[in-house]
């Protein structure tokens, strides 16, 4: 995954909130979760070689 994937996920999450499928509390909790943490995402130009999955294991 990269920053673009993260941004798409955030937009979809926002749409779910706008349409009333999730509460505002869930929306804010999800945005602040480690799933959307910017540090976990590689830049668009980064190679997958030598990167880790967040648990320190190489992917």
Secondary structure, 3 states (H helix, E strand, C coil): CEHHHHHHHHHHHHHHHHCCCCCHHHHHHHHCCHHHCHHHCECCCCCCCCCECCCCCEC
